[in-house]
Amino acid sequence: MFKNDKANENEKAPIYKGTCTTPDGKKWELAAWVRESQSGVKYFSIALKEPYQQQEANPQPSTQSHAAPVAAAPAPAAKFDDLPF
């Protein structure tokens, strides 16, 4: 993690930013803020999220239908005649 140079521009921006990779090869973005508890103890508040992926400039039109999904038929009513109570 490294100090975020842009943290002064926005008070909600993380103070530290970085990346990490899990043992299975998945990459994550890290963000950390320095917080202070009511008793005055300082601690890190950390967030992990999947890396941001910018959208393509000219995305291809979708070949999927935009029709509303059809609702499934209701399930038949259960019979409770064989319950022992």
DATA-V798783 format. One record per backbone hydrogen bond with DSSP energy under -0.5 kcal/mol. NH is the residue of the N-H (numbers start at 1). CO is the residue of the C=O. E is the energy in kcal/mol with one decimal. If there is no record, write none. Layout:
NH/CO/E, NH/CO/E
This chain:
2/17/-3.4, 4/15/-3.4, 5/3/-0.7, 7/4/-1.4, 9/6/-1.1, 10/6/-0.7, 13/10/-1.6, 15/32/-1.5, 16/32/-2.2, 17/2/-2.9, 18/30/-1.7, 20/28/-2.0, 22/26/-2.6, 25/22/-2.6, 28/20/-2.6, 29/49/-3.3, 30/18/-3.3, 31/47/-1.9, 32/16/-2.5, 33/45/-2.3, 35/33/-0.6, 35/43/-3.2, 37/41/-2.9, 40/37/-1.8, 43/35/-2.3, 45/33/-2.7, 46/44/-0.6, 47/31/-2.8, 49/29/-1.9, 51/27/-0.5, 54/52/-0.5, 59/56/-0.6, 80/78/-0.5, 83/80/-1.3
